Amino acid sequence: MRATVVRRTVLTVSAAALALLATACGGGDEKGGGEAAKSDAASSAPAAKALTAAELEKLVIASADLKDHKVVEPGKDDVSDPGTLSVERAECEPVAQALSSVPLGKPAAGAQRLVTQESEAAKKGMPDLAELTEKEAEEAMLDSLDITKTMTSLRSYDADGAEQALSALREAGKKCAGGFSMSVDGEKQQVTKITEEKLAAGEDAVAWTVGTKLDDTSAETKVVVFRQGTTLAAFSSFNIAAITRGEAFEQPTAVIEAQEAKLG
């Protein structure tokens, strides 16, 4: 635009026009200087910082945040050792990490909780099996195992680490949708299929049903990871009765929504 104004002004060969041109050019320079200043300010803005472990402990889900759920700190047997995780295909490692509830990328701090939800049948406990037929007894036992367990993890990252980790996870899900082999805590298993699910949570989210096979047992795990600022909230859920029956089960929606609310 400035070049066009200059050409037209030269054609008029008038002092007034030249003066106007000088004024216009001066105003244009001031605008450009303002944009440059904004750009410099943006580039000099401090990078986003990760939340501390203490801050995450205050934000991670608690029993008071959920009805009909039990929330506890996971025990040693509830968590996997990241150092034991190995994956057949390197590009699938983020999926294996999310499935095993071990850190994605390089977080600065983390906090975890194990959330348990029992169905009404499971809360009643086991009936007197002696009064039941074999089939009824089998169903009663499965009903007592209708319990969904969700490992909930909060991990914070410096700068854009959370965005990069979630992006890498999404790409890994696409590349490895057909399955891959992995091992964690000395147990080998086959991821048989990764199916994308719909979920709106946080600023960005990934949600899958992940099919696995360990020995001759097939199972499904709900894997959800969403980002809020510099923090990733991750959920890995399974239901024992559903695994045994070969049935589908729902995402732990109440857990996800309660954690999202705490993160703001």
BAVO-100351 format. One record per atom (N, C-alpha, C): residue in one letter; chain; atom name; x, y, z. Coordinates in steps of 0.001 Angstrom, whole numbers. Layout:
N
a;A;CA;X;Y;Z
...
This chain:
264
m;A;N;822;-1195;0
m;A;CA;0;0;0
m;A;C;862;1253;0
r;A;N;1912;1330;782
r;A;CA;2777;2494;842
r;A;C;3411;2796;-514
a;A;N;3829;1793;-1291
a;A;CA;4433;1999;-2619
a;A;C;3440;2649;-3565
t;A;N;2170;2264;-3497
t;A;CA;1146;2847;-4351
t;A;C;932;4319;-4019
v;A;N;906;4638;-2747
v;A;CA;742;6029;-2323
v;A;C;1896;6875;-2815
v;A;N;3105;6368;-2746
v;A;CA;4291;7102;-3198
v;A;C;4196;7404;-4675
r;A;N;3796;6416;-5500
r;A;CA;3721;6637;-6953
r;A;C;2706;7732;-7275
r;A;N;1521;7651;-6665
r;A;CA;489;8647;-6949
r;A;C;932;10042;-6515
t;A;N;1618;10123;-5433
t;A;CA;2072;11423;-4933
t;A;C;3119;12031;-5848
v;A;N;4019;11220;-6366
v;A;CA;5043;11711;-7290
v;A;C;4401;12245;-8546
l;A;N;3342;11625;-9065
l;A;CA;2678;12068;-10278
l;A;C;2042;13438;-10106
t;A;N;1548;13774;-8947
t;A;CA;922;15083;-8731
t;A;C;1948;16198;-8673
v;A;N;3167;15912;-8314
v;A;CA;4263;16876;-8207
v;A;C;3784;18140;-7501
s;A;N;3129;17962;-6354
s;A;CA;2651;19119;-5606
s;A;C;3242;19107;-4221
a;A;N;3545;20250;-3736
a;A;CA;4138;20361;-2411
a;A;C;3192;19847;-1349
a;A;N;1891;20159;-1548
a;A;CA;906;19740;-560
a;A;C;856;18208;-471
a;A;N;877;17601;-1651
a;A;CA;830;16142;-1684
a;A;C;2079;15538;-1069
l;A;N;3219;16143;-1334
l;A;CA;4468;15660;-765
l;A;C;4446;15774;754
a;A;N;3856;16890;1237
a;A;CA;3758;17068;2684
a;A;C;2844;15989;3284
l;A;N;1726;15713;2587
l;A;CA;795;14680;3033
l;A;C;1465;13317;3051
l;A;N;2305;13090;2017
l;A;CA;3027;11830;1927
l;A;C;3956;11676;3113
a;A;N;4652;12781;3446
a;A;CA;5578;12723;4574
a;A;C;4834;12386;5860
t;A;N;3632;13013;6017
t;A;CA;2828;12747;7217
t;A;C;2358;11302;7268
a;A;N;1897;10815;6095
a;A;CA;1409;9434;6018
a;A;C;2506;8444;6326
c;A;N;3690;8717;5769
c;A;CA;4825;7812;6009
c;A;C;5197;7801;7472
g;A;N;5134;9012;8081
g;A;CA;5478;9061;9496
g;A;C;4512;8247;10322
g;A;N;3185;8378;10009
g;A;CA;2199;7591;10741
g;A;C;2391;6121;10533
g;A;N;2765;5729;9305
g;A;CA;2975;4306;9018
g;A;C;4131;3771;9820
d;A;N;5178;4545;9957
d;A;CA;6342;4089;10713
d;A;C;5996;3876;12171
e;A;N;5143;4765;12719
e;A;CA;4766;4635;14118
e;A;C;3965;3357;14336
k;A;N;3080;3058;13373
k;A;CA;2279;1834;13494
k;A;C;3169;609;13446
g;A;N;4117;640;12480
g;A;CA;5030;-498;12364
g;A;C;5849;-654;13624
g;A;N;6252;502;14206
g;A;CA;7031;430;15431
g;A;C;6229;-174;16557
g;A;N;4897;160;16584
g;A;CA;4057;-414;17631
g;A;C;3935;-1916;17502
e;A;N;3779;-2396;16250
e;A;CA;3665;-3833;16029
e;A;C;4963;-4533;16387
a;A;N;6072;-3893;16055
a;A;CA;7362;-4482;16389
a;A;C;7543;-4560;17893
a;A;N;7052;-3502;18584
a;A;CA;7171;-3490;20043
a;A;C;6357;-4625;20655
k;A;N;5126;-4827;20084
k;A;CA;4296;-5916;20577
k;A;C;4963;-7254;20353
s;A;N;5584;-7407;19180
s;A;CA;6256;-8659;18856
s;A;C;7417;-8901;19806
d;A;N;8177;-7804;20075
d;A;CA;9306;-7941;20996
d;A;C;8825;-8294;22392
a;A;N;7696;-7698;22795
a;A;CA;7169;-7975;24132
a;A;C;6731;-9418;24241
a;A;N;6094;-9924;23153
a;A;CA;5638;-11317;23167
a;A;C;6817;-12273;23255
s;A;N;7877;-11955;22492
s;A;CA;9030;-12852;22477
s;A;C;9793;-12816;23786
s;A;N;9668;-11670;24505
s;A;CA;10388;-11559;25766
s;A;C;9556;-12003;26962
a;A;N;8263;-12366;26720
a;A;CA;7398;-12824;27802
a;A;C;7946;-14123;28381
p;A;N;7873;-14276;29696
p;A;CA;8417;-15486;30312
p;A;C;7674;-16736;29863
a;A;N;8399;-17810;29676
a;A;CA;7778;-19078;29265
a;A;C;6907;-19610;30391
a;A;N;5831;-20301;30009
a;A;CA;4927;-20870;31006
a;A;C;5686;-21851;31897
k;A;N;5410;-21775;33195
k;A;CA;6117;-22632;34134
k;A;C;5228;-23767;34616
a;A;N;5861;-24869;34914
a;A;CA;5140;-26035;35417
a;A;C;4686;-25790;36848
l;A;N;3563;-26405;37209
l;A;CA;3119;-26366;38598
l;A;C;4047;-27253;39427
t;A;N;4163;-26948;40685
t;A;CA;5002;-27745;41577
t;A;C;4241;-28974;42038
a;A;N;4962;-29909;42630
a;A;CA;4327;-31117;43167
a;A;C;3306;-30752;44242
a;A;N;3635;-29754;45060
a;A;CA;2717;-29328;46116
a;A;C;1437;-28748;45520
e;A;N;1577;-27998;44445
e;A;CA;399;-27420;43788
e;A;C;-457;-28503;43155
l;A;N;178;-29489;42561
l;A;CA;-575;-30590;41944
l;A;C;-1310;-31411;42999
e;A;N;-713;-31579;44177
e;A;CA;-1357;-32336;45245
e;A;C;-2660;-31667;45679
k;A;N;-2707;-30335;45584
k;A;CA;-3924;-29616;45935
k;A;C;-4981;-29713;44837
l;A;N;-4515;-29922;43608
l;A;CA;-5419;-29944;42464
l;A;C;-5899;-31337;42067
v;A;N;-5151;-32369;42462
v;A;CA;-5540;-33719;42066
v;A;C;-6842;-34094;42764
i;A;N;-7624;-34917;42118
i;A;CA;-8945;-35275;42600
i;A;C;-8899;-35915;43989
a;A;N;-9942;-35647;44795
a;A;CA;-10035;-36181;46155
a;A;C;-11432;-36755;46371
s;A;N;-11596;-37513;47450
s;A;CA;-12882;-38151;47730
s;A;C;-14013;-37129;47833
a;A;N;-13695;-35936;48355
a;A;CA;-14721;-34905;48517
a;A;C;-15246;-34389;47180
d;A;N;-14513;-34657;46106
d;A;CA;-14899;-34155;44781
d;A;C;-15869;-35076;44054
l;A;N;-16075;-36281;44585
l;A;CA;-16882;-37281;43893
l;A;C;-17828;-38004;44851
k;A;N;-19029;-38287;44367
k;A;CA;-19955;-39110;45134
k;A;C;-19814;-40561;44677
d;A;N;-19956;-41472;45607
d;A;CA;-19936;-42907;45301
d;A;C;-18626;-43365;44675
h;A;N;-17535;-42689;44983
h;A;CA;-16211;-43090;44520
h;A;C;-15248;-43092;45707
k;A;N;-14315;-43980;45669
k;A;CA;-13264;-44017;46678
k;A;C;-11967;-43538;46032
v;A;N;-11324;-42569;46659
v;A;CA;-10093;-41996;46106
v;A;C;-8959;-42167;47122
v;A;N;-7895;-42832;46695
v;A;CA;-6756;-43064;47586
v;A;C;-5447;-42828;46834
e;A;N;-4383;-42647;47580
e;A;CA;-3069;-42598;46957
e;A;C;-2695;-44016;46541
p;A;N;-2221;-44205;45336
p;A;CA;-1896;-45572;44886
p;A;C;-744;-46161;45683
g;A;N;-858;-47464;45924
g;A;CA;215;-48162;46609
g;A;C;1294;-48579;45629
k;A;N;2355;-49158;46168
k;A;CA;3478;-49565;45331
k;A;C;3054;-50567;44271
d;A;N;2119;-51436;44597
d;A;CA;1671;-52458;43645
d;A;C;687;-51912;42613
d;A;N;223;-50691;42822
d;A;CA;-756;-50106;41901
d;A;C;-119;-49368;40731
v;A;N;1151;-49016;40875
v;A;CA;1812;-48208;39841
v;A;C;2903;-49014;39144
s;A;N;3120;-48697;37878
s;A;CA;4152;-49371;37091
s;A;C;5464;-48597;37182
d;A;N;6557;-49314;37074
d;A;CA;7881;-48705;37080
d;A;C;8221;-48274;35655
p;A;N;8358;-46969;35404
p;A;CA;8649;-46493;34043
p;A;C;9900;-47122;33448
g;A;N;10854;-47478;34322
g;A;CA;12104;-48060;33837
g;A;C;11947;-49453;33267
t;A;N;10810;-50103;33550
t;A;CA;10592;-51468;33045
t;A;C;9813;-51481;31738
l;A;N;9373;-50308;31293
l;A;CA;8558;-50245;30085
l;A;C;9406;-50373;28821
s;A;N;9053;-51314;27986
s;A;CA;9716;-51460;26689
s;A;C;8645;-51693;25632
v;A;N;8896;-51170;24437
v;A;CA;7907;-51213;23364
v;A;C;8552;-51744;22094
e;A;N;7834;-52603;21410
e;A;CA;8323;-53207;20176
e;A;C;8659;-52147;19132
r;A;N;7812;-51147;19011
r;A;CA;7990;-50066;18040
r;A;C;8112;-48744;18795
a;A;N;9215;-48070;18601
a;A;CA;9508;-46850;19349
a;A;C;8409;-45794;19204
e;A;N;7802;-45706;18033
e;A;CA;6792;-44680;17798
e;A;C;5517;-44917;18611
c;A;N;5387;-46119;19180
c;A;CA;4203;-46460;19971
c;A;C;4399;-46224;21467
e;A;N;5574;-45788;21857
e;A;CA;5877;-45633;23283
e;A;C;4902;-44707;24015
p;A;N;4492;-43556;23451
p;A;CA;3546;-42710;24171
p;A;C;2239;-43425;24521
v;A;N;1754;-44284;23630
v;A;CA;535;-45036;23918
v;A;C;766;-45985;25085
a;A;N;1897;-46676;25068
a;A;CA;2229;-47600;26156
a;A;C;2359;-46856;27478
q;A;N;2902;-45654;27442
q;A;CA;3049;-44855;28654
q;A;C;1686;-44464;29218
a;A;N;796;-43994;28349
a;A;CA;-540;-43598;28803
a;A;C;-1325;-44799;29320
l;A;N;-1204;-45919;28633
l;A;CA;-1894;-47140;29043
l;A;C;-1412;-47614;30408
s;A;N;-118;-47457;30672
s;A;CA;484;-47934;31917
s;A;C;516;-46873;33013
s;A;N;-13;-45682;32725
s;A;CA;-52;-44572;33681
s;A;C;1330;-44119;34130
v;A;N;2307;-44183;33225
v;A;CA;3636;-43652;33516
v;A;C;3790;-42337;32760
p;A;N;4745;-41490;33159
p;A;CA;4826;-40133;32585
p;A;C;5018;-40092;31074
l;A;N;4306;-39150;30453
l;A;CA;4504;-38832;29043
l;A;C;5539;-37717;28954
g;A;N;6484;-37856;28050
g;A;CA;7492;-36805;27902
g;A;C;8334;-36645;29149
k;A;N;8641;-35376;29480
k;A;CA;9492;-35083;30634
k;A;C;8821;-34062;31548
p;A;N;7894;-34539;32381
p;A;CA;7207;-33613;33293
p;A;C;8130;-33125;34404
a;A;N;7785;-31968;34948
a;A;CA;8558;-31403;36057
a;A;C;8055;-31917;37398
a;A;N;6776;-32263;37477
a;A;CA;6194;-32737;38738
a;A;C;4944;-33548;38439
g;A;N;4505;-34334;39417
g;A;CA;3316;-35151;39202
g;A;C;2615;-35523;40493
a;A;N;1378;-35979;40352
a;A;CA;582;-36481;41482
a;A;C;-377;-37518;40926
q;A;N;-645;-38572;41708
q;A;CA;-1529;-39637;41243
q;A;C;-2525;-40044;42317
r;A;N;-3682;-40517;41853
r;A;CA;-4698;-41058;42741
r;A;C;-5342;-42268;42067
l;A;N;-5735;-43229;42858
l;A;CA;-6470;-44394;42368
l;A;C;-7928;-44210;42770
v;A;N;-8798;-44170;41760
v;A;CA;-10223;-43927;41998
v;A;C;-11004;-45202;41718
t;A;N;-11843;-45602;42672
t;A;CA;-12611;-46835;42540
t;A;C;-14102;-46544;42632
q;A;N;-14848;-47111;41704
q;A;CA;-16307;-46990;41726
q;A;C;-16918;-48381;41668
e;A;N;-17751;-48685;42644
e;A;CA;-18420;-49978;42699
e;A;C;-19855;-49842;42201
s;A;N;-20317;-50843;41455
s;A;CA;-21717;-50857;41047
s;A;C;-22567;-51184;42276
e;A;N;-23880;-50993;42152
e;A;CA;-24771;-51315;43270
e;A;C;-24675;-52789;43630
a;A;N;-24540;-53638;42609
a;A;CA;-24426;-55083;42856
a;A;C;-23141;-55398;43614
a;A;N;-22054;-54733;43247
a;A;CA;-20781;-54977;43914
a;A;C;-20827;-54522;45366
k;A;N;-21560;-53438;45628
k;A;CA;-21669;-52930;46999
k;A;C;-22387;-53921;47908
k;A;N;-23300;-54697;47343
k;A;CA;-24057;-55669;48145
k;A;C;-23199;-56841;48589
g;A;N;-22107;-57072;47866
g;A;CA;-21235;-58182;48233
g;A;C;-21746;-59509;47699
m;A;N;-21056;-60556;48084
m;A;CA;-21409;-61888;47593
m;A;C;-22593;-62481;48345
p;A;N;-23566;-63017;47615
p;A;CA;-24669;-63710;48284
p;A;C;-24226;-65104;48720
d;A;N;-25135;-65838;49343
d;A;CA;-24839;-67218;49743
d;A;C;-24890;-68083;48482
l;A;N;-23696;-68484;48001
l;A;CA;-23620;-69237;46747
l;A;C;-24276;-70606;46843
a;A;N;-24392;-71130;48048
a;A;CA;-24981;-72462;48229
a;A;C;-26450;-72480;47821
e;A;N;-27090;-71314;47847
e;A;CA;-28514;-71244;47511
e;A;C;-28744;-70973;46027
l;A;N;-27647;-70887;45259
l;A;CA;-27757;-70537;43849
l;A;C;-27341;-71684;42946
t;A;N;-27865;-71643;41732
t;A;CA;-27414;-72615;40741
t;A;C;-25997;-72225;40313
e;A;N;-25347;-73110;39569
e;A;CA;-23979;-72829;39129
e;A;C;-23922;-71560;38284
k;A;N;-24894;-71410;37396
k;A;CA;-24919;-70229;36541
k;A;C;-25194;-68973;37354
e;A;N;-26136;-69054;38293
e;A;CA;-26453;-67905;39139
e;A;C;-25267;-67510;39994
a;A;N;-24548;-68511;40491
a;A;CA;-23378;-68251;41324
a;A;C;-22288;-67546;40515
e;A;N;-22131;-67984;39266
e;A;CA;-21124;-67362;38398
e;A;C;-21467;-65898;38139
e;A;N;-22741;-65627;37868
e;A;CA;-23181;-64256;37628
e;A;C;-23026;-63399;38886
a;A;N;-23331;-63979;40028
a;A;CA;-23215;-63248;41293
a;A;C;-21761;-62866;41564
m;A;N;-20864;-63794;41251
m;A;CA;-19441;-63514;41446
m;A;C;-18984;-62385;40528
l;A;N;-19457;-62401;39283
l;A;CA;-19094;-61349;38335
l;A;C;-19685;-60003;38754
d;A;N;-20922;-60040;39268
d;A;CA;-21551;-58807;39750
d;A;C;-20728;-58185;40876
s;A;N;-20168;-59028;41708
s;A;CA;-19366;-58526;42830
s;A;C;-18062;-57909;42352
l;A;N;-17677;-58222;41102
l;A;CA;-16444;-57669;40531
l;A;C;-16720;-56484;39602
d;A;N;-17985;-56014;39606
d;A;CA;-18343;-54888;38740
d;A;C;-17810;-53595;39376
i;A;N;-16523;-53438;39271
i;A;CA;-15807;-52322;39893
i;A;C;-14916;-51679;38839
t;A;N;-15035;-50375;38670
t;A;CA;-14184;-49643;37729
t;A;C;-13075;-48945;38502
k;A;N;-11856;-49227;38120
k;A;CA;-10701;-48591;38748
k;A;C;-10045;-47651;37739
t;A;N;-9780;-46445;38176
t;A;CA;-9192;-45428;37307
t;A;C;-7949;-44837;37949
m;A;N;-6815;-45036;37297
m;A;CA;-5590;-44375;37758
m;A;C;-5598;-42965;37169
t;A;N;-5633;-41989;38044
t;A;CA;-5675;-40595;37642
t;A;C;-4323;-39950;37912
s;A;N;-3761;-39318;36889
s;A;CA;-2425;-38714;37010
s;A;C;-2455;-37262;36568
l;A;N;-1862;-36399;37368
l;A;CA;-1632;-35014;36971
l;A;C;-134;-34823;36830
r;A;N;293;-34272;35699
r;A;CA;1723;-33994;35504
r;A;C;1859;-32631;34836
s;A;N;2791;-31833;35351
s;A;CA;2986;-30482;34845
s;A;C;4309;-30386;34100
y;A;N;4348;-29456;33133
y;A;CA;5483;-29331;32225
y;A;C;5877;-27866;32078
d;A;N;7148;-27644;31844
d;A;CA;7623;-26295;31556
d;A;C;7339;-25941;30100
a;A;N;7201;-24620;29845
a;A;CA;7012;-24093;28492
a;A;C;5878;-24837;27783
d;A;N;6132;-25376;26574
d;A;CA;5082;-26051;25810
d;A;C;5209;-27573;25910
g;A;N;5830;-28036;26974
g;A;CA;6036;-29486;27135
g;A;C;4748;-30290;27153
a;A;N;3702;-29759;27779
a;A;CA;2423;-30478;27830
a;A;C;1812;-30595;26436
e;A;N;1878;-29524;25661
e;A;CA;1348;-29556;24303
e;A;C;2105;-30559;23451
q;A;N;3418;-30561;23573
q;A;CA;4237;-31481;22779
q;A;C;3953;-32934;23161
a;A;N;3814;-33194;24456
a;A;CA;3553;-34562;24911
a;A;C;2207;-35063;24414
l;A;N;1186;-34184;24461
l;A;CA;-140;-34590;23993
l;A;C;-151;-34776;22485
s;A;N;559;-33934;21766
s;A;CA;655;-34062;20309
s;A;C;1343;-35372;19931
a;A;N;2410;-35716;20648
a;A;CA;3130;-36967;20382
a;A;C;2231;-38168;20667
l;A;N;1403;-38062;21716
l;A;CA;478;-39145;22055
l;A;C;-557;-39332;20961
r;A;N;-1104;-38238;20478
r;A;CA;-2119;-38309;19412
r;A;C;-1542;-38965;18147
e;A;N;-339;-38546;17764
e;A;CA;300;-39106;16580
e;A;C;597;-40590;16763
a;A;N;1042;-40956;17961
a;A;CA;1342;-42364;18237
a;A;C;80;-43216;18130
g;A;N;-1056;-42669;18578
g;A;CA;-2316;-43400;18478
g;A;C;-2705;-43676;17042
k;A;N;-2420;-42720;16157
k;A;CA;-2730;-42904;14740
k;A;C;-1805;-43940;14108
k;A;N;-511;-43820;14402
k;A;CA;471;-44718;13788
k;A;C;349;-46158;14301
c;A;N;-121;-46308;15527
c;A;CA;-115;-47628;16159
c;A;C;-1514;-48180;16387
a;A;N;-2500;-47657;15651
a;A;CA;-3891;-48069;15843
a;A;C;-4101;-49560;15633
g;A;N;-3256;-50174;14784
g;A;CA;-3402;-51603;14492
g;A;C;-2817;-52519;15539
g;A;N;-2094;-51931;16515
g;A;CA;-1544;-52742;17602
g;A;C;-33;-52826;17614
f;A;N;497;-53289;18747
f;A;CA;1936;-53465;18922
f;A;C;2190;-54256;20201
s;A;N;3392;-54722;20369
s;A;CA;3764;-55467;21567
s;A;C;4479;-54559;22553
m;A;N;4270;-54816;23846
m;A;CA;4922;-54030;24877
m;A;C;5136;-54885;26118
s;A;N;5962;-54395;27017
s;A;CA;6209;-55083;28274
s;A;C;6388;-54044;29367
v;A;N;5788;-54285;30515
v;A;CA;5944;-53390;31656
v;A;C;5882;-54225;32933
d;A;N;6764;-53919;33865
d;A;CA;6856;-54679;35115
d;A;C;7047;-56171;34859
g;A;N;7731;-56493;33783
g;A;CA;8030;-57891;33480
g;A;C;6901;-58652;32813
e;A;N;5777;-57999;32536
e;A;CA;4645;-58655;31893
e;A;C;4534;-58217;30432
k;A;N;4555;-59187;29546
k;A;CA;4409;-58885;28125
k;A;C;2939;-58907;27744
q;A;N;2555;-57960;26938
q;A;CA;1177;-57943;26457
q;A;C;1127;-57370;25050
q;A;N;49;-57649;24385
q;A;CA;-159;-57183;23021
q;A;C;-1270;-56154;23019
v;A;N;-976;-54973;22511
v;A;CA;-2042;-54005;22249
v;A;C;-2639;-54402;20910
t;A;N;-3919;-54758;20911
t;A;CA;-4536;-55313;19709
t;A;C;-5218;-54257;18836
k;A;N;-5690;-53173;19464
k;A;CA;-6405;-52159;18695
k;A;C;-6563;-50889;19511
i;A;N;-6469;-49759;18831
i;A;CA;-6707;-48466;19477
i;A;C;-7862;-47794;18743
t;A;N;-8956;-47587;19454
t;A;CA;-10149;-46987;18854
t;A;C;-10389;-45615;19462
e;A;N;-10478;-44617;18608
e;A;CA;-10674;-43251;19089
e;A;C;-12099;-43037;19586
e;A;N;-12230;-42290;20664
e;A;CA;-13527;-41925;21210
e;A;C;-13659;-40409;21247
k;A;N;-14881;-39936;21359
k;A;CA;-15113;-38497;21418
k;A;C;-15070;-38031;22868
l;A;N;-14372;-36935;23082
l;A;CA;-14308;-36355;24422
l;A;C;-13946;-34879;24312
a;A;N;-14687;-34046;25027
a;A;CA;-14352;-32628;25109
a;A;C;-13974;-32334;26549
a;A;N;-12699;-32058;26771
a;A;CA;-12221;-31765;28119
a;A;C;-10972;-30912;28028
g;A;N;-10838;-29938;28928
g;A;CA;-9658;-29090;28933
g;A;C;-9523;-28295;27649
e;A;N;-8292;-27925;27344
e;A;CA;-8012;-27165;26122
e;A;C;-7794;-28078;24920
d;A;N;-7462;-29324;25186
d;A;CA;-7244;-30307;24123
d;A;C;-7288;-31683;24773
a;A;N;-7745;-32679;24045
a;A;CA;-7902;-33996;24666
a;A;C;-7749;-35130;23661
v;A;N;-7325;-36269;24185
v;A;CA;-7244;-37519;23428
v;A;C;-8001;-38573;24239
a;A;N;-8834;-39377;23572
a;A;CA;-9592;-40427;24266
a;A;C;-9647;-41672;23391
w;A;N;-9344;-42813;24003
w;A;CA;-9345;-44075;23258
w;A;C;-9932;-45207;24083
t;A;N;-10362;-46240;23381
t;A;CA;-10522;-47565;23976
t;A;C;-9363;-48389;23436
v;A;N;-8549;-48926;24333
v;A;CA;-7364;-49687;23931
v;A;C;-7589;-51169;24242
g;A;N;-7591;-51967;23198
g;A;CA;-7725;-53405;23376
g;A;C;-6367;-54032;23639
t;A;N;-6306;-54937;24612
t;A;CA;-5053;-55614;24944
t;A;C;-5283;-57107;25117
k;A;N;-4193;-57843;25046
k;A;CA;-4257;-59282;25285
k;A;C;-3042;-59700;26093
l;A;N;-3292;-60271;27249
l;A;CA;-2245;-60762;28134
l;A;C;-2454;-62259;28316
d;A;N;-1490;-63064;27869
d;A;CA;-1667;-64521;27806
d;A;C;-2891;-64792;26926
d;A;N;-3927;-65402;27463
d;A;CA;-5118;-65678;26666
d;A;C;-6283;-64785;27049
t;A;N;-6007;-63761;27854
t;A;CA;-7071;-62881;28338
t;A;C;-7093;-61570;27565
s;A;N;-8237;-61294;26946
s;A;CA;-8414;-60036;26232
s;A;C;-9096;-59032;27154
a;A;N;-8748;-57779;26993
a;A;CA;-9319;-56756;27857
a;A;C;-9373;-55424;27120
e;A;N;-10151;-54509;27665
e;A;CA;-10222;-53155;27137
e;A;C;-9939;-52168;28254
t;A;N;-9185;-51136;27921
t;A;CA;-8861;-50075;28871
t;A;C;-9265;-48751;28254
k;A;N;-9908;-47910;29045
k;A;CA;-10244;-46560;28605
k;A;C;-9056;-45658;28935
v;A;N;-8516;-45001;27938
v;A;CA;-7382;-44094;28118
v;A;C;-7808;-42693;27702
v;A;N;-7672;-41756;28616
v;A;CA;-8034;-40362;28355
v;A;C;-6910;-39461;28854
v;A;N;-6524;-38496;28050
v;A;CA;-5537;-37492;28467
v;A;C;-6018;-36142;27965
f;A;N;-6130;-35162;28870
f;A;CA;-6462;-33816;28414
f;A;C;-5478;-32809;29007
r;A;N;-5362;-31698;28303
r;A;CA;-4411;-30652;28729
r;A;C;-5154;-29423;29222
q;A;N;-4690;-28892;30337
q;A;CA;-5157;-27613;30846
q;A;C;-3925;-26781;31181
g;A;N;-3634;-25807;30338
g;A;CA;-2429;-25017;30551
g;A;C;-1181;-25868;30406
t;A;N;-341;-25843;31428
t;A;CA;912;-26607;31390
t;A;C;766;-27980;32040
t;A;N;-477;-28395;32293
t;A;CA;-723;-29658;33008
t;A;C;-1479;-30658;32142
l;A;N;-1066;-31909;32204
l;A;CA;-1796;-33003;31574
l;A;C;-2495;-33822;32656
a;A;N;-3765;-34084;32430
a;A;CA;-4528;-34978;33301
a;A;C;-4748;-36274;32526
a;A;N;-4308;-37387;33079
a;A;CA;-4395;-38667;32379
a;A;C;-5203;-39671;33203
f;A;N;-5972;-40502;32498
f;A;CA;-6839;-41479;33141
f;A;C;-6713;-42817;32415
s;A;N;-6495;-43860;33168
s;A;CA;-6438;-45213;32616
s;A;C;-7382;-46077;33446
s;A;N;-8462;-46575;32801
s;A;CA;-9533;-47260;33539
s;A;C;-9798;-48659;33018
f;A;N;-10158;-49539;33958
f;A;CA;-10594;-50874;33561
f;A;C;-11666;-51360;34527
n;A;N;-12451;-52330;34071
n;A;CA;-13514;-52915;34875
n;A;C;-13353;-54429;34826
i;A;N;-13164;-55024;35975
i;A;CA;-12864;-56470;36039
i;A;C;-14015;-57310;35485
a;A;N;-15240;-56975;35862
a;A;CA;-16389;-57750;35372
a;A;C;-16519;-57630;33860
a;A;N;-16310;-56440;33327
a;A;CA;-16408;-56240;31877
a;A;C;-15352;-57057;31153
i;A;N;-14153;-57098;31714
i;A;CA;-13082;-57895;31112
i;A;C;-13473;-59360;31082
t;A;N;-13992;-59859;32197
t;A;CA;-14363;-61274;32296
t;A;C;-15524;-61619;31375
r;A;N;-16472;-60719;31289
r;A;CA;-17647;-60961;30457
r;A;C;-17403;-60627;28988
g;A;N;-16325;-59912;28712
g;A;CA;-16069;-59472;27348
g;A;C;-16999;-58368;26918
e;A;N;-17421;-57552;27886
e;A;CA;-18366;-56480;27617
e;A;C;-17658;-55125;27603
a;A;N;-18296;-54168;26972
a;A;CA;-17771;-52802;26956
a;A;C;-18190;-52094;28238
f;A;N;-17447;-51067;28614
f;A;CA;-17849;-50224;29735
f;A;C;-17562;-48785;29370
e;A;N;-18141;-47878;30125
e;A;CA;-18095;-46472;29758
e;A;C;-16841;-45775;30288
q;A;N;-16511;-44648;29669
q;A;CA;-15451;-43798;30186
q;A;C;-15805;-43370;31610
p;A;N;-14817;-43142;32459
p;A;CA;-15092;-42675;33826
p;A;C;-15440;-41181;33806
t;A;N;-16584;-40873;33206
t;A;CA;-16969;-39478;32963
t;A;C;-16972;-38628;34236
a;A;N;-17527;-39177;35322
a;A;CA;-17607;-38405;36567
a;A;C;-16218;-38038;37073
v;A;N;-15275;-38954;36939
v;A;CA;-13902;-38710;37401
v;A;C;-13252;-37622;36545
i;A;N;-13409;-37749;35236
i;A;CA;-12809;-36785;34306
i;A;C;-13381;-35389;34538
e;A;N;-14699;-35302;34672
e;A;CA;-15337;-33998;34858
e;A;C;-14942;-33359;36181
a;A;N;-14836;-34162;37223
a;A;CA;-14454;-33625;38535
a;A;C;-13017;-33116;38508
q;A;N;-12135;-33842;37820
q;A;CA;-10741;-33398;37739
q;A;C;-10628;-32147;36878
e;A;N;-11389;-32100;35805
e;A;CA;-11380;-30916;34945
e;A;C;-11831;-29677;35723
a;A;N;-12859;-29839;36550
a;A;CA;-13382;-28721;37336
a;A;C;-12319;-28193;38303
k;A;N;-11546;-29093;38906
k;A;CA;-10518;-28650;39850
k;A;C;-9376;-27919;39158
l;A;N;-9085;-28313;37929
l;A;CA;-8013;-27655;37191
l;A;C;-8458;-26298;36641
g;A;N;-9752;-26112;36553
g;A;CA;-10257;-24833;36083
g;A;C;-10178;-24684;34616
